[in-house]
Amino acid sequence: LSIYEAAAPYGGTCEKAITGTPVSVNGEDVFTTKADGTVKIAGLFVSDSVNDAKSSLTRCYVLKEIEAPAGFITPQGDDALRAVKVTVGTSAVSTYELVENTQQGVPELPLTGANGQMLMIIGGSAVLLISAGLVMVNRRRGAAQRNGS
């Protein structure tokens, strides 16, 4: 995941519009979820040097999934974004519903096409006919040798 500042960070509603580059928290700008699907990001702030914390009690960020876990499809466009509202005075631990990943399906097997299938059928049939002919020739030779001796 990467975290971006929302285009309107102090608006009443959080929109999925991002600006600039990913936010760096404690020197990191890429965060990995744990096996249980959780991620801990300590240090997101609500106020900044322009806005007083008392006048703006919430701040919007946008989380962007940049790589899905193994076996899942990485969402594209708006599906990869999730708006998150951080509020002053809430507990340090908050739960947000993040990006939902779609499990990757079984890949389609390539078809050889009608010409490739036809060649395989003709080739297989030819091998069967030749082997059946060789068996018949060998039996006749064996029978002829037994009768002639």
N, C-alpha and C positions, 0 to 999 in steps of 0.2 A: 504494500500500500504506500501511496504518497499522500501527503496532506497539502492542500492548497488553501490560500485565503480566498474566501468567497468574494465575488465581484462587488457585493454590497454586504460587507461583514457586519454592519451594525443595523441592518434593516429589520423590520418586524418579522418577516418570514425568510427562511433560508432557502436560497435558490441554488441550483446545481451549476452555477456559472463560476468558473475559476479565473484567477488572474495571476500573471507572473510565473515564477518558478516555485517548486515545492518548498514548503516551510521546513526549516531545519530545527529539530528539537534535540538538544544535548548533542549536537554535532552529527545527527543522523537525519537523512531526508527520505529514507526507504525503510519501511517497517514490515516485519514478517509475522504472520499469524502463527499461533501455536497449533498443536495437533487438534485441540478442542475448538479451534476457530476463533479464539480470542486474541486480541492484541492490546498491549499496554503502551500508552503514549503519555508519559509524564512530562508536564511542562507547557501545555497549551495555555495561553493567557487570554484574558478577556480585554483588558485595557491596553492602551499603547501610549506613546508620548503625546499624541494629539487628542485622544478621547479620555476623559476622566472616567474612572471605574464606576463612580456613583451615577453618572449620567447614562452610561450604557451598561446595562446589567447582563447583556448577552452578546455573544460574538459567534459568527457563523464561519465554519470551515467546510471544505469539501474534501472527502476522501476519494481517492482514485485507485482502483485496483489496476496494477500494472502487469501482474502475472498470476494466473489462477493456479491452484494446487494441482499436482499430478492427477491426470484422469478427468480434469474439468476444462471447460472452454473459457478462455479469457474473454469477458464481455467487452464490447466495443461501444464507442460513442457515449451517449447518456446513460446506458446501462452500467457502465463502469464507474459512474459517479454516485456518491451518496452525501447529501448535505447533513451536517452535524452542527447542533447548536450547543455551545458551551455557556453555562450560566453561572454567575457569581453567587456564592453561597450554597451551591449544591455540594454533595459529597465528592470526594476526590475520585471515587469510582462510579462511573456511569456506564450504562449499557445502551448501545445503539444497534439498530438492525443495519447491518452492513450489506454489501453487494451479495446478491444471491447468484451462485454459480450453477451452471447447467452441466450435468455430467456428460462426458463425451460418449457418443454412441459407438457401436461396432463399425469399423470402417468398411465401406463397400469394396467388394472384390472387383478387380477390373475384368471386363468381359473381353474375350479375344475378337469378338465380332463374328458375323456369319461366315466370312471366308476362312477364318482361323478354325472355327468349329468344323466346317465342312472338310478342310484338309486333314484334321485330326481323325475324323470319322473314316475318310477314304484310306488314310495311312493305316489305321488300326484294322480295317477290314482286309486290306491287302496282306498284312502280316498274318492274319488268321487264315486266309485262303492259301497262302504259300506254305504255312506250317501244316495245314490239313493235306495239301498236295504231297508234301514230302513224306508224311506218315503213310499215305496210300502207296506211293512209289516204293518205300522201304518194305511194306508188307507184301507187295507183289513180287519183289526181288527175293524176299525170304521164302515165299511160297513156291516160286519158280525153282529156287535152289533145292528145296526139299523134294519137289516132284521130279527134278532132273537127276538127283543123285541115286 
